[in-house]
């Protein structure tokens, strides 16, 4: 029974990450450009200690309703959009 519940939890987690990726891929181009720029500014400043401490400012991803993808993963998804220039 425990294996069954672990598989269900993994499936739900995977489905949520897929939904959030789809949100990034289908958001309007202007929003995607702004989010990508915000993530590029955020990523070089992150260290392991920063990820542990709570930030007083909400993450741009959290403002978009994306809670399960990291900033790095979100930027990777945005790089797969065909309508954004890859700069």
N, C-alpha and C positions, 0 to 999 in steps of 0.2 A: 504494500500500500504506500509506503514511503517513497519508493521509486516512482510510482504513478504521480504523486503530488509534486515531486521534484521536476518531473517532465512537464507537468502542467505549468508550474511556476516559470520554467525556462521558456515555454511556448508563449506565455503571456508577456514576459519580458521582451522576447524577440518581436512579438507583434507590436508592442508599444514603440520599440526602437524603429521598426519599419514605418509605423504611422508618422513618427516624428521626422524621419528621413523624407517621407512623401510630402510632408508639410514644407520642408525646406526646398524641395524640388519644384513645388507648385505655387509658391508664394509669388506675388508680383515682383517684377524685375527690380523696381526701385527699392522695395523692402529687402530683397536679396542682396543688392549692392551695399546698402547701408549696414546690413548685418555682417556681411563679409568684411567690410572695412572695420567695423567694431571688433570683430573676432581677431583680425590681423593686429590690431593695436593691443588687444588683451593677451594674446598668446606669448609674445616675447617677454612680457612682464611676469608670467606665471612661473613659480617655482614650486617645489614640493611643499614648502612651508606655507605658501599662499593658498594652496588648495585645501589645506587643513583648517586654516583660520577662516571664519565667516567674514565675508565682505559686507561693508555697510551699504554698498551700492548693489542693486540687483543685476544679475548677469543679463546681457542682451538676449540670451537664449531663454531665460526664465520669463522675460517680458513677452516673448513670442509663444509661450506655453510649451517650451521644449525643456524637459527636466531630466531625461535619461541619457541624452547624448552629451559627451564632453565637448568643449570648445574645439578641440582638435578634430574630433569626429565630424562635427557640424561643418567645419571648414572643408574637410575632405568631401563631404556630400555636396557642398556648394560648388566645389571644383568640377563636379560632374554635370553641372547644368550646361547646356549647350548655348544658352542665350546670354551668358555672362562672359565678358572678355577675361581671359586667363592672364592676369597681370601679376 
